[in-house]
C-alpha cells in the first residue's frame, strides 16, 4: 500500500515537472508600458548560455530632436515567463532620424550572439 502511494506520488511529480518544462514561454506576457508601441521582437542567444533571450524594440512617447525615442529591451526566460534583463536607449535611431527618407528603423536580428539593427 505504501509502495503504491509512493509510486503514485512519484508519477504525479514526474508528469508535473515534464509538463511544466514542455510549456512554451509566452511572449504575450510582456507588459508594454503605457504610451509605448512595440515595433519588433526577435529571439536569440545573446549570452551564449543555450537559452534564447527576447529582444523587443519600443517606440516611446518621449519627443526628442528627431521624432520619438526608441528603446531596446532584452528579456531573459524565467520559467514560463520573461523577465526584463537590460534596457538600452540609443542603439535604435529615433523615429525621424532618416530625414526625408522617413523612419530609419527596419529590423533587429540576432547573429553570432549579438543583436544588430538594420536601417535603410
Buried (B, 14 or more C-beta within 10 A) or exposed (E): EEEEEEEEEEEEEEEEEEEEEEEEBEEEEBEEEEEBEEBBBBBBEBEEEEEBBBBBBBBBEBEBEBBBBBBBBBBBBEEEEBEBBEEEEEEBBBBBBBEEEEBBBEEBEBEEEEBEBEEE
